[in-house]
Each structure stands twice: as C-alpha cells, then as structure tokens.
C-alpha cells in the first residue's frame, strides 16, 4: 500500500505543530503570559510575530497555544472514537432492541448542528480544555457509531463468523478477535476526517471563550482578541493565529484525503 502525496503533505504540515507543542518551553523565546515588550509592536527581529496589546510575544503565544488545541483535538477524537466504536460494535452485533435504542439516541445527537451542540455542551460544562474535549467528543460519537455499526452488520453474517459461533466462541472474543480487526480501515478514515473538523470546532469554542481563561494562550481566543486591534493597524494579532488554525486544519484535511485514497484505492 503506497503512501500518497496527500499523506506526505499532511505530515509535513502537522509534524512541526506537534514538535512545537512538545518542545514549547525550548522553542518559545519568552513567557506567553508575561509583558516582554511595548504593546502592539509590529513584527521585527526581536519579536518575529510582534507583540499584542499587553506587550506579550505573539510567537510565544502561538507556540504554547499549539499545546491546547492539539491536546483538545486528540483527546476529543480518541474519546469519541473509543465510545463510538464500542457502541457501534455492540449495536451492530447484538441487534434487536439494543440496536434500536442506540440508533435512536445517536440519530438524535446527529440531528443537531455539530457546532451548536458543541457550544451548548461547553456552556453547560463550563470553560476548560477538558470540558471542550468532552463536548467535541460527544459531537463525533454518532459518526463512529454509524460507520462501525454498518460494517458490523455486513460482517457478522460472513461464513467465518458463523464458524466462530459454531465453535462456541463467546461474543466478546468474536467481536475483539474476528470483527474488530476488519474495522481498522473504517476507523482510520473516520478518525482522519473528524480531526480536521475538530480543529475548527475547538477554534470556534475558544473564540467564544469556552476553552481557556485568560491569560492562557489559545489560538482561537487570541484571534478573537486580535480582531479589536486590526483597525488600528495591528494586523499581526489576527493574521498569525488565523494562519496557524488554517494550516493545522489543512494538515489534517490532507491526511484525511490521503487515508481515504489509500484505503479506497485512489
């Protein structure tokens, strides 16, 4: 299976962000919350992305802000993938009333606009990275559920599953040892697709102040604060957080396209 150009391009974009998040303490030249220069100083040799209205280094805030968005995105996708996959396995394999109840619940969640649901849950839970991750995870659980359930329904009547049942294997062993390995491709495609969307959802939540509290650096919140100074000529306060969000979302979108093409034979 050949790795295509989309995956290479996506990795080339996302790896620097991961490195930036892991080694933020060594990469950032200043504290992201301390006043290190004159307010609204334009990009220069000393402040390569300028300073904000409080004299904080924008580049340092971008570097440390990558930790928040990546932590929220990866936590949300991992949690939604785990819950959605488990529920999809149970629903598809057991069927009957369990399947009807779970399908009804997931369809009800899926009927809500994803961003509105994430905002509602974040408001209810309170602003914090963990609560934002939970809110985003709830939004994506039905996607995993529907995809995994559909695959299980088509696989559970295959001859090798009938043989496993005839041999008296317990349902948990059939699910874990015979059905789950066949769902890897589906899981990877959904995982990569939701990652790009989760970046934008997290940015939207932080833009509304539902992820972190000041002075914690976060791209979406810094984007919101920077809007108020654009008319004064401080374009860098809006440009650099916006570019960072766009590049990270683009990297996951490229990975998604690559994974889909890889497993789809594209």
C-alpha positions, 0 to 999 in steps of 0.5 A: 500500500503506497503512501500518497502525496496527500499523506506526505503533505499532511505530515509535513504540515502537522509534524512541526505543530506537534514538535512545537507543542512538545518542545514549547518551553525550548522553542518559545523565546519568552513567557506567553503570559508575561509583558516582554515588550511595548504593546502592539509592536509590529513584527521585527527581529526581536519579536518575529510575530510582534507583540499584542496589546499587553506587550506579550510575544505573539510567537510565544503565544502561538507556540504554547497555544499549539499545546491546547488545541492539539491536546483538545483535538486528540483527546476529543477524537480518541474519546469519541472514537473509543465510545463510538466504536464500542457502541457501534460494535455492540449495536451492530452485533447484538441487534434487536432492541439494543440496536434500536435504542442506540440508533435512536439516541445517536440519530438524535445527537446527529440531528443537531448542528455539530457546532451548536451542540458543541457550544451548548455542551461547553456552556453547560460544562463550563470553560476548560480544555477538558470540558471542550474535549468532552463536548467535541467528543460527544459531537463525533460519537454518532459518526463512529457509531454509524460507520462501525455499526454498518460494517458490523452488520455486513460482517457478522453474517460472513461464513467465518463468523458463523464458524466462530459461533459454531465453535462456541466462541463467546461474543466478546472474543468474536467481536475483539478477535474476528470483527474488530480487526476488519474495522481498522480501515473504517476507523482510520478514515473516520478518525482522519476526517473528524480531526480536521473538523475538530480543529475548527470546532475547538477554534470556534469554542475558544473564540467564544471563550469556552476553552481557556481563561485568560491569560492562557494562550489559545489560538482561537481566543487570541484571534478573537482578541486580535480582531479589536486591534486590526483597525488600528493597524495591528494586523499581526494579532489576527493574521498569525493565529488565523494562519496557524488554525488554517494550516493545522486544519489543512494538515489534517484535511490532507491526511484525511484525503490521503487515508481515504485514497489509500484505503479506497484505492485512489 
